Amino acid sequence: MSIVKIEKIVKIKVELLLLSMHLTNMNIRPRRNRKNSAIRAMVEETKLGTENLIYPLFIEDGASVKTEIKSLPNNFRWSLDTLLPEMEKCIELGINSFVLFPAVNDSLKDTVASYSYAHDNFYLDAIRKIKEVFPHISLMSDVAMDPYSSDGHDGLVRDGIILNDETLPVLGQMSLAQAQAGIDVLGPSDMMDGRVGYLREVLDSNDFIDVSIMSYSAKYASAFYGPFRDALNSTPKSGDKKSYQMNPANKREALLEAQLDFDEGADMLMVKPATCYLDIIHMLKENFKIPITAYNVSGEYSMVYAASQNGWLDYDSAMSEMLLSIRRAGADGILTYFAKDFASLVNK
């Protein structure tokens, strides 16, 4: 046997000896905590249940309406009479938090969103009826001008400019009307500066001190809102929303927005969208001692649904993983179009 071969054999034996010594002294083996399903469940760090989910629902005026939203499959625009049985099914599955969005006929829209607080507003009537039928649920609203505005923007528009301070009284009237109708949680999604403090003052001065504010604190100018705008027919008629929604490139700005909303009296802080902004969710969770919510938006839902329909993803697995990642990042509540499907899955 040649010297070279002997050296190779010796080297291999030394390496095996060192490996054996290493394994003998390897006291920490993480795989021991993954060896069976019972242990994996016991040491699971993040728990996700139906109590963490908030189900977005779309309502329109009329009767016997159940219209599927083409770009948001398996989600519908409902009239109140069809919505109530649907909500009852969801409640039976363990969903007890809902956010309600109005699909308003163009004929009722104007530049100042006056229908948003009109006495005959079907959305306000729906809030009253839902809380009468299901008093125990948490019902959340949308506070912004875009569903009611002929301009399609979240604020008043003048000469192509979205006006901040002039928008606040409109949001105030809208919020007061919703509080009077019985809403539990206001959801200002407009991103106007100072609106949380303004709304808190309006609520408190009218003896609605128990109505909560779930502020859309870090709402980004995202490409993932398309199906939602289809659902409400609320796409801006001109321009975009980048002068009031946040730049997706910015992180520190989210901390500033959240701090302002916290100081102005927000009860919960929201990040929207969720999946592409897990770092923002985590950052707010680490910096604020109030609940953090996240909106798993329409585009995030639709891309998973479409991929699963094409056989590229397993729907249940992808849905569960996406929701778990949002929860793991720090979201206490998740607004998601997956809510009913996830609840059905865990109830099987």
Beta strands, then each sheet from edge to edge (+ up, - down):
strand 1: 53-60
strand 2: 66-69
strand 3: 72-78
strand 4: 97-103
strand 5: 138-140
strand 6: 156-158
strand 7: 161-163
strand 8: 185-186
strand 9: 212-219
strand 10: 268-272
strand 11: 292-296
strand 12: 333-336
sheet 1: 2+ 3- 1- 4- 5-
sheet 2: 2+ 3- 1- 12- 11- 10- 9- 8-
sheet 3: 6+ 7-
end
